[in-house]
């Protein structure tokens, strides 16, 4: 890709004179801060966006992908971070979807299974073509996405944050598959913020900052610190400094709360105290979302009990629960974290605008709101053209910063942080993790749910592990746990006794 410039209709320059050179058969890392232009550049390559300037050459020939279908026909495939699968269909049916074998409108299921089986065998992927996709673990769903692209003849594969929701064991398996794809002549672009993984799997790296190319290097020749400096333009502390926790009174009590709506669903019981971060680790789909939504009031608490500062939240509205001191960072920032068509200022005050301090005689105090918005945009490093810009115009990472700024800027007693740094660059990740620790040290209770095991282990004081059987383990000291051990409990290879897990419930007067 040579001298790519992409300008959106509102005048925002997403890519300015960006060049990217990827060698045949290599794994090439594409990294940079949120809003640096990575996604836009890949959308241009995959035909989803058209550049104002620049040229694309693939296998020595200039190409002009008009849409994703034409890109796929040219041999370019993309595996999105959020899987695009039909969960009610089988693996084989998902692989051939849109290219179904058959005649006269008749779908030849036997031939579909045969073709899917051939490509699974060719690339030695361990997945059953007859299994319904909805029954698969996250790692196997990702395999299906990769197989879909390979079935359509992809020679160049773009992998967007491919390890974001994988356990360490599933990540290692993915890396084995990536090496196998390389051996068969495929080229891969690996979009990631995880510097250790870039060092482990990639040969070269291109870094974008502010819509421009700021560096390209052989991965073996640069350190993680040097990569992060290229990304954010300054030194980044890759390990947070965390003073010892000083837990006080219990803020959140959860008792026998079902982790799904199934009649015999496993339940969870635990406490979080003021001045403590309890991390929740688990393969996605084992009740983390249901747990968070019940505590936040987005799902009703039927069986079981949730108490915040001693008050039962059953039947309370979301506002009433928030007034008990809850701040909530949702894993789904577009559905629950923000109002996409509202502007930045409106989103920053959407949960507090009714409070008396922001109005006088029934009228909003606009100067106060404007001043506070400017302060939060600066403090949380939100990249935007102006505060009246609709949130949907921001990059995913900057939308997350708006959500985090709103939730951290009050004085929360309990912070429910569900995937707070997903899709966030290394500089913003450092900022958010340090802010969580600061809030905890100032007396807040924090429930941290994250698919990033490094984050869970580094930020948490204690750890709860969820697996298909419910709560699989409780560790009162997160610093004593390794990623490998955590992965074994997440996959259900190990399981603590009920007595050991019972340590998550603290006997306090509160």
C-alpha positions as CSV (number, residue, x, y, z in Angstrom):
1,X,0.0,0.0,0.0
2,X,1.6,3.3,-1.2
3,X,0.8,6.8,0.0
4,X,-2.8,6.0,1.1
5,X,-4.8,9.0,2.2
6,X,-8.4,8.6,3.4
7,X,-10.5,11.6,4.4
8,X,-14.1,11.2,5.7
9,X,-16.9,13.5,4.6
10,X,-16.7,15.5,7.9
11,X,-13.1,16.4,7.0
12,X,-11.5,14.0,9.4
13,X,-8.2,12.6,8.0
14,X,-8.0,9.0,9.1
15,X,-4.9,8.1,7.0
16,X,-2.4,10.6,5.7
17,X,0.2,9.4,3.2
18,X,0.4,5.9,4.8
19,X,2.5,3.2,3.3
20,X,2.6,-0.5,4.3
21,X,4.8,-3.2,2.8
22,X,4.1,-6.8,3.7
23,X,6.3,-9.6,2.5
24,X,4.9,-12.9,1.1
25,X,4.7,-15.6,3.7
26,X,5.3,-13.5,6.8
27,X,3.2,-12.5,9.8
28,X,3.3,-8.7,9.8
29,X,2.1,-6.8,12.9
30,X,0.1,-3.6,12.5
31,X,-0.1,-1.6,15.7
32,X,-0.8,1.9,17.0
33,X,-3.0,3.9,19.3
34,X,-6.8,4.0,19.0
35,X,-7.6,6.4,16.3
36,X,-4.2,6.0,14.7
37,X,-5.8,4.7,11.4
38,X,-5.2,1.0,11.6
39,X,-8.8,-0.1,11.0
40,X,-9.3,2.4,8.2
41,X,-6.2,1.3,6.5
42,X,-7.4,-2.3,6.6
43,X,-10.9,-1.3,5.4
44,X,-9.2,0.3,2.4
45,X,-7.3,-2.9,1.7
46,X,-10.4,-5.1,2.2
47,X,-12.5,-2.8,-0.1
48,X,-14.8,-1.4,2.6
49,X,-13.4,2.1,2.2
50,X,-12.2,3.9,-0.9
51,X,-9.0,6.1,-0.5
52,X,-8.7,9.7,-1.8
53,X,-5.1,9.0,-2.8
54,X,-2.7,6.1,-3.0
55,X,-2.2,2.8,-4.7
56,X,-2.5,-0.9,-3.6
57,X,-0.3,-3.6,-5.1
58,X,-1.0,-7.3,-4.5
59,X,1.3,-10.0,-5.9
60,X,3.0,-7.4,-8.1
61,X,-0.2,-6.1,-9.7
62,X,-2.1,-2.9,-8.9
63,X,-5.6,-3.7,-7.5
64,X,-8.7,-1.6,-6.8
65,X,-11.0,-3.5,-4.4
66,X,-14.4,-1.9,-4.7
67,X,-15.9,-3.9,-1.8
68,X,-15.2,-6.9,0.4
69,X,-16.6,-9.3,-2.1
70,X,-14.1,-8.1,-4.8
71,X,-11.3,-8.2,-2.2
72,X,-12.1,-11.8,-1.3
73,X,-12.1,-12.8,-5.0
74,X,-8.6,-11.2,-5.3
75,X,-7.4,-13.5,-2.4
76,X,-7.7,-11.1,0.6
77,X,-9.6,-12.3,3.6
78,X,-10.3,-10.7,7.0
79,X,-11.2,-12.2,10.3
80,X,-13.0,-9.6,12.4
81,X,-12.6,-9.3,16.2
82,X,-16.3,-9.8,16.7
83,X,-17.1,-13.1,14.8
84,X,-19.6,-13.0,11.9
85,X,-21.0,-16.5,12.3
86,X,-24.5,-17.9,12.2
87,X,-24.6,-19.8,15.5
88,X,-27.7,-21.9,14.6
89,X,-25.8,-23.5,11.6
90,X,-23.2,-26.1,11.7
91,X,-19.5,-25.5,11.2
92,X,-19.7,-26.8,7.6
93,X,-22.7,-24.7,6.8
94,X,-20.9,-21.6,8.0
95,X,-17.8,-22.4,6.0
96,X,-19.7,-22.7,2.7
97,X,-22.2,-19.9,3.4
98,X,-22.7,-17.9,0.2
99,X,-20.9,-20.5,-1.8
100,X,-23.3,-23.4,-1.1
101,X,-22.9,-26.5,-3.3
102,X,-26.1,-27.6,-5.0
103,X,-28.3,-27.2,-8.1
104,X,-31.7,-25.7,-8.9
105,X,-32.0,-24.1,-5.5
106,X,-31.3,-27.4,-3.7
107,X,-28.6,-27.3,-0.9
108,X,-26.3,-30.4,-1.1
109,X,-25.6,-30.8,2.5
110,X,-23.5,-34.0,2.0
111,X,-21.2,-32.1,-0.5
112,X,-21.0,-29.2,1.9
113,X,-19.7,-31.5,4.7
114,X,-17.3,-33.1,2.3
115,X,-15.8,-29.8,1.1
116,X,-15.6,-28.4,4.7
117,X,-14.0,-31.6,5.8
118,X,-11.3,-31.3,3.1
119,X,-10.3,-27.8,4.1
120,X,-10.3,-28.7,7.8
121,X,-8.0,-31.7,7.0
122,X,-5.8,-29.6,4.7
123,X,-5.0,-27.1,7.4
124,X,-5.2,-29.6,10.3
125,X,-7.7,-27.7,12.3
126,X,-9.3,-29.6,15.2
127,X,-13.0,-28.8,14.7
128,X,-16.0,-31.0,14.0
129,X,-17.8,-29.9,10.7
130,X,-21.1,-31.3,12.0
131,X,-21.1,-29.4,15.3
132,X,-23.5,-26.4,15.6
133,X,-21.4,-23.2,15.9
134,X,-23.4,-22.0,18.9
135,X,-22.0,-25.0,20.9
136,X,-18.4,-24.2,20.2
137,X,-15.9,-22.5,22.6
138,X,-14.5,-19.2,21.5
139,X,-11.3,-20.6,20.2
140,X,-13.1,-23.0,17.8
141,X,-15.4,-20.2,16.6
142,X,-12.3,-18.3,15.6
143,X,-11.0,-21.4,13.7
144,X,-14.3,-21.4,11.7
145,X,-13.8,-17.7,10.8
146,X,-10.3,-18.5,9.5
147,X,-11.6,-21.6,7.6
148,X,-14.3,-19.4,6.0
149,X,-11.6,-17.1,4.6
150,X,-9.4,-20.0,3.5
151,X,-12.3,-21.7,1.8
152,X,-12.8,-18.6,-0.3
153,X,-9.2,-18.7,-1.4
154,X,-7.6,-16.1,0.8
155,X,-3.8,-15.8,0.3
156,X,-3.5,-12.8,2.6
157,X,-5.3,-13.0,5.9
158,X,-6.0,-9.9,8.1
159,X,-6.5,-10.9,11.8
160,X,-8.1,-8.2,13.9
161,X,-7.2,-8.6,17.6
162,X,-7.3,-12.4,17.2
163,X,-6.3,-13.2,20.8
164,X,-8.6,-10.7,22.6
165,X,-11.0,-13.4,23.9
166,X,-8.7,-16.5,24.0
167,X,-7.1,-18.3,27.0
168,X,-3.3,-18.8,27.0
169,X,-3.8,-22.4,25.8
170,X,-6.1,-21.3,22.9
171,X,-3.6,-18.5,22.0
172,X,-0.8,-21.0,21.8
173,X,-3.0,-23.2,19.5
174,X,-3.8,-20.2,17.3
175,X,-0.1,-19.5,17.0
176,X,0.6,-23.1,15.9
177,X,-2.1,-22.6,13.2
178,X,-0.6,-19.3,12.1
179,X,2.8,-21.0,11.6
180,X,1.0,-23.8,9.7
181,X,-0.6,-21.2,7.4
182,X,2.8,-19.6,6.8
183,X,4.2,-23.0,5.9
184,X,1.5,-23.3,3.2
185,X,2.4,-20.0,1.7
186,X,-0.1,-17.7,3.3
187,X,0.6,-14.1,4.4
188,X,-0.9,-12.6,7.6
189,X,-1.4,-9.1,8.9
190,X,-1.8,-9.3,12.7
191,X,-3.5,-6.3,14.3
192,X,-2.8,-6.3,18.0
193,X,-2.0,-4.2,21.1
194,X,-0.4,-7.1,22.9
195,X,3.3,-6.4,22.6
196,X,4.4,-9.8,24.0
197,X,2.4,-11.6,21.3
198,X,3.8,-9.4,18.6
199,X,7.3,-10.3,19.7
200,X,6.3,-14.0,19.8
201,X,4.6,-14.4,16.4
202,X,5.5,-11.6,14.1
203,X,8.5,-11.0,11.8
204,X,8.0,-7.3,11.0
205,X,5.9,-4.5,12.5
206,X,4.4,-1.3,11.1
207,X,3.3,1.4,13.6
208,X,0.8,4.1,12.9
209,X,0.3,7.3,15.0
210,X,-2.1,10.1,14.2
211,X,-3.0,8.6,10.8
212,X,0.7,8.5,9.7
213,X,3.3,5.8,9.5
214,X,5.8,6.4,12.2
215,X,7.9,3.3,12.0
216,X,8.6,-0.1,10.5
217,X,11.0,-2.5,12.0
218,X,12.1,-6.1,12.2
219,X,10.4,-7.3,15.4
220,X,13.6,-9.1,16.6
221,X,15.5,-5.8,16.5
222,X,13.1,-3.8,18.8
223,X,12.1,-4.1,22.4
224,X,8.5,-3.9,23.8
225,X,9.4,-0.6,25.3
226,X,10.6,0.7,21.9
227,X,7.4,-0.4,20.2
228,X,5.2,1.2,22.8
229,X,7.3,4.5,22.5
230,X,6.6,4.4,18.7
231,X,2.9,3.9,19.3
232,X,2.3,6.7,21.8
233,X,5.4,9.0,21.3
234,X,6.5,8.6,24.9
235,X,7.8,6.0,27.4
236,X,5.0,3.8,28.7
237,X,5.1,1.8,32.0
238,X,4.3,-1.7,30.8
239,X,3.9,-2.9,34.5
240,X,1.7,-0.9,36.8
241,X,2.9,0.1,40.3
242,X,0.3,-1.1,42.8
243,X,0.5,-0.5,46.5
244,X,-0.8,-3.3,48.8
245,X,-4.6,-3.4,49.1
246,X,-6.2,-2.4,52.4
247,X,-9.7,-3.9,52.3
248,X,-12.3,-2.3,54.6
249,X,-16.0,-2.9,54.8
250,X,-18.0,-5.1,52.3
251,X,-19.5,-3.0,49.5
252,X,-20.9,-5.8,47.2
253,X,-22.4,-9.0,48.3
254,X,-23.5,-11.6,45.8
255,X,-25.3,-14.8,47.0
256,X,-26.3,-17.8,44.9
257,X,-26.7,-15.7,41.7
258,X,-27.4,-17.9,38.7
259,X,-24.9,-17.4,35.9
260,X,-27.4,-18.1,33.1
261,X,-31.2,-18.3,32.7
262,X,-31.2,-22.2,32.6
263,X,-33.2,-23.9,35.3
264,X,-30.2,-25.7,36.8
265,X,-27.6,-23.0,36.0
266,X,-24.5,-22.8,38.2
267,X,-24.5,-20.0,40.7
268,X,-21.9,-17.6,42.2
269,X,-21.4,-16.2,45.7
270,X,-18.7,-13.7,46.6
271,X,-18.0,-10.3,48.3
272,X,-15.9,-7.3,47.3
273,X,-14.7,-4.9,50.0
274,X,-13.8,-1.2,49.8
275,X,-10.2,-0.8,48.7
276,X,-10.1,-4.1,46.9
277,X,-10.0,-5.3,43.2
278,X,-11.6,-8.7,42.6
279,X,-10.8,-10.0,39.1
280,X,-13.0,-12.4,37.3
281,X,-11.4,-14.6,34.6
282,X,-13.0,-17.1,32.4
283,X,-13.5,-18.2,28.8
284,X,-16.1,-16.0,27.3
285,X,-19.7,-17.3,27.6
286,X,-19.4,-18.8,31.1
287,X,-21.6,-16.3,32.8
288,X,-19.5,-13.1,33.0
289,X,-22.0,-11.1,31.0
290,X,-25.0,-12.3,33.0
291,X,-23.2,-11.6,36.3
292,X,-22.3,-8.0,35.2
293,X,-25.8,-7.3,33.8
294,X,-27.6,-8.5,36.9
295,X,-25.4,-6.3,39.2
296,X,-25.9,-3.3,36.9
297,X,-29.7,-3.8,36.8
298,X,-29.8,-4.6,33.1
299,X,-31.1,-8.1,33.9
300,X,-33.5,-8.8,36.7
301,X,-32.2,-10.6,39.8
302,X,-34.6,-13.5,40.0
303,X,-33.1,-16.2,42.2
304,X,-30.2,-15.3,44.4
305,X,-29.4,-11.9,45.9
306,X,-27.2,-8.9,45.2
307,X,-26.6,-6.2,47.8
308,X,-24.7,-2.9,47.3
309,X,-23.7,-1.2,50.6
310,X,-26.1,-3.4,52.4
311,X,-29.2,-2.7,50.2
312,X,-30.8,-5.4,48.1
313,X,-31.0,-4.2,44.5
314,X,-33.8,-6.6,43.5
315,X,-36.5,-4.6,41.7
316,X,-34.5,-1.4,41.6
317,X,-34.1,0.7,38.5
318,X,-30.7,1.3,36.9
319,X,-30.7,4.9,38.2
320,X,-31.5,3.7,41.7
321,X,-28.7,1.2,41.6
322,X,-26.3,3.8,40.3
323,X,-27.4,6.1,43.2
324,X,-26.1,3.4,45.6
325,X,-22.6,4.2,44.2
326,X,-22.3,1.9,41.2
327,X,-20.3,2.9,38.1
328,X,-20.6,0.5,35.1
329,X,-18.3,0.0,32.1
330,X,-20.2,-2.3,29.8
331,X,-18.4,-4.9,27.6
332,X,-20.8,-3.7,24.8
333,X,-20.0,0.0,24.6
334,X,-22.2,0.6,21.6
335,X,-25.4,-1.0,23.0
336,X,-25.1,-0.1,26.7
337,X,-22.1,2.2,27.1
338,X,-23.0,5.2,24.9
339,X,-25.7,6.8,22.8
340,X,-24.0,6.7,19.4
341,X,-25.8,9.7,17.8
342,X,-25.5,11.9,20.9
343,X,-22.4,14.1,21.1
344,X,-19.4,13.7,23.5
345,X,-20.7,16.2,26.0
346,X,-24.1,14.6,26.2
347,X,-22.6,11.1,26.7
348,X,-20.2,12.3,29.4
349,X,-23.2,13.6,31.5
350,X,-25.9,11.2,30.4
351,X,-26.0,9.5,33.9
352,X,-25.7,12.7,36.0
353,X,-27.5,15.5,34.1
354,X,-30.6,15.3,36.3
355,X,-28.5,16.2,39.4
356,X,-29.1,19.6,40.9
357,X,-25.4,20.7,40.6
358,X,-25.8,20.8,36.8
359,X,-29.0,23.0,36.7
360,X,-30.3,26.2,38.2
361,X,-33.9,27.2,38.3
362,X,-34.7,24.4,35.9
363,X,-32.1,25.5,33.3
364,X,-28.9,23.6,32.5
365,X,-25.6,25.3,33.6
366,X,-24.1,25.2,30.1
367,X,-20.8,27.0,31.0
368,X,-20.2,24.5,33.8
369,X,-20.9,21.5,31.5
370,X,-18.7,22.9,28.7
371,X,-15.8,23.5,31.1
372,X,-16.1,20.1,32.7
373,X,-16.3,18.4,29.3
374,X,-13.1,20.2,28.1
375,X,-11.4,19.0,31.3
376,X,-12.5,15.4,30.8
377,X,-11.5,15.3,27.1
378,X,-8.0,16.5,28.1
379,X,-7.7,14.3,31.2
380,X,-8.8,11.1,29.4
381,X,-7.0,12.0,26.1
382,X,-10.1,11.7,24.0
383,X,-9.1,12.3,20.3
384,X,-11.9,14.3,18.7
385,X,-12.5,17.4,16.5
386,X,-14.7,19.0,19.1
387,X,-17.0,18.2,22.1
388,X,-20.2,18.5,20.0
389,X,-19.0,15.7,17.7
390,X,-21.3,12.6,17.6
391,X,-19.7,9.8,19.5
392,X,-20.2,7.4,16.5
393,X,-17.6,9.5,14.6
394,X,-14.9,8.5,17.1
395,X,-12.7,5.4,16.8
396,X,-13.7,2.4,19.0
397,X,-11.0,3.2,21.5
398,X,-11.9,6.8,21.9
399,X,-15.6,5.8,22.4
400,X,-14.3,3.7,25.2
401,X,-12.4,6.6,26.7
402,X,-15.7,8.6,26.7
403,X,-17.4,5.8,28.6
404,X,-14.5,5.5,31.1
405,X,-14.3,9.3,31.7
406,X,-18.0,9.3,32.5
407,X,-17.8,6.3,34.9
408,X,-14.6,7.3,36.7
409,X,-15.2,11.0,37.1
410,X,-17.7,10.8,40.0
411,X,-17.0,9.3,43.3
412,X,-18.0,5.7,42.8
413,X,-18.3,3.2,45.8
414,X,-18.4,0.2,43.4
415,X,-16.9,0.1,39.9
416,X,-18.1,-2.7,37.7
417,X,-15.5,-2.8,34.9
418,X,-16.3,-5.3,32.2
419,X,-13.6,-5.5,29.5
420,X,-12.5,-1.9,30.3
421,X,-9.4,-2.0,27.9
422,X,-10.7,-4.2,25.1
423,X,-9.6,-2.6,21.8
424,X,-7.6,0.1,23.6
425,X,-4.0,1.0,22.8
426,X,-1.1,0.5,25.1
427,X,-1.1,4.2,26.3
428,X,-4.8,4.3,27.1
429,X,-4.6,0.8,28.7
430,X,-1.8,2.0,31.0
431,X,-3.9,5.0,32.0
432,X,-7.1,3.0,32.7
433,X,-5.4,0.3,34.7
434,X,-3.6,2.9,36.8
435,X,-6.8,4.8,37.4
436,X,-8.6,1.6,38.6
437,X,-5.8,1.1,41.1
438,X,-6.0,4.7,42.2
439,X,-9.7,4.5,42.7
440,X,-9.3,1.3,44.7
441,X,-6.6,2.9,46.8
442,X,-9.0,5.8,47.5
443,X,-11.6,3.3,48.9
444,X,-13.6,2.1,45.9
445,X,-14.5,-1.6,45.5
446,X,-13.7,-2.8,42.0
447,X,-15.1,-5.9,40.1
448,X,-12.8,-6.3,37.1
449,X,-14.0,-8.7,34.4
450,X,-11.5,-9.1,31.6
451,X,-10.5,-11.6,28.9
452,X,-7.0,-10.2,29.0
453,X,-5.3,-12.5,31.5
454,X,-2.3,-10.3,31.9
455,X,-4.6,-7.5,32.9
456,X,-6.5,-9.7,35.4
457,X,-3.3,-10.9,37.0
458,X,-1.6,-7.5,37.1
459,X,-4.5,-5.3,38.3
460,X,-6.4,-7.6,40.6
461,X,-5.9,-8.2,44.3
462,X,-7.9,-11.4,44.4
463,X,-9.3,-13.7,41.6
464,X,-12.5,-15.6,40.9
465,X,-12.4,-18.0,37.9
466,X,-15.6,-19.0,36.0
467,X,-15.8,-22.1,33.8
468,X,-18.6,-24.3,32.4
469,X,-19.3,-25.6,35.9
470,X,-19.7,-22.2,37.5
471,X,-17.1,-20.8,39.9
472,X,-14.0,-23.0,39.4
473,X,-11.5,-21.3,41.7
474,X,-10.9,-18.4,44.1
475,X,-7.4,-17.1,44.7
476,X,-7.1,-14.6,47.6
477,X,-3.8,-13.4,46.2
478,X,-3.7,-12.8,42.5
479,X,0.0,-12.2,42.4
480,X,0.6,-15.9,43.3
481,X,-1.1,-17.2,40.1
482,X,0.4,-17.9,36.7
483,X,-1.3,-17.5,33.3
484,X,-0.9,-21.2,32.7
485,X,-2.5,-22.2,36.0
486,X,-5.3,-19.7,35.5
487,X,-5.9,-21.2,32.0
488,X,-6.3,-24.7,33.4
489,X,-9.0,-23.6,35.8
490,X,-10.7,-21.6,33.1
491,X,-10.9,-24.6,30.8
492,X,-12.1,-26.9,33.6
493,X,-8.9,-29.0,33.7
494,X,-8.7,-28.2,37.4
495,X,-11.5,-27.4,39.9
496,X,-11.3,-26.2,43.5
497,X,-13.5,-27.7,46.2
498,X,-16.6,-25.8,47.5
499,X,-14.7,-25.2,50.7
500,X,-11.7,-23.5,48.9
501,X,-14.0,-21.4,46.8
502,X,-16.0,-20.4,49.9
503,X,-13.1,-18.1,50.8
504,X,-14.6,-15.5,48.4
505,X,-17.3,-14.8,50.9
506,X,-15.8,-12.6,53.7
507,X,-17.2,-12.8,57.2
508,X,-17.7,-9.1,58.0
509,X,-20.1,-7.1,60.1
510,X,-21.3,-5.3,57.0
